[in-house]
Amino acid sequence: MKIITLYPGSFGANCYLLINKADAIIVDPSVQADDVLQALERERAVPRRILLTHGHFDHILSMDHLRDRTGIPAMIHENDLELPSDSRKNGFYPFFHMERVFHSPEECFSDGDVIPLGNEQIRVIHTPGH
């Protein structure tokens, strides 16, 4: 598996591309959607889903734009499912005193789940906290 770090993302949050053969998973889309898509094009990789480590705004800023442009689903731990769609819980309101909501991810994962990527697997190890 190839791992590419796209940095800096919003507020210093990293965005990662996990690539196996021609399949990719976008982890924490904190950088501009165009930057993510250009990196995927350079790698000749097709995004299959967006994986969110948690629902804070700085880790999901381009999630909706990427979903709109690619049609891929986003996934998040089941305990964080409501964070993207709530400005107070995703942290945007406390920082900027403005509402900023994102669409809820289509899929959830939980501890021990396996997420396929090409011919490899990503095992979820739930580590709550920040």
Secondary structure, 3 states (H helix, E strand, C coil): CEEEEECCCHHHCCEEEEEECCEEEEECCCCCHHHHHHHHHHCCCEEEEEECCCCCHHHCCCHHHHHHHHCCCEEEEHHHCCCCCCCCCCCHHHHHCCCCCCCCCCEEECCCCEEEECCEEEECCCCCCC
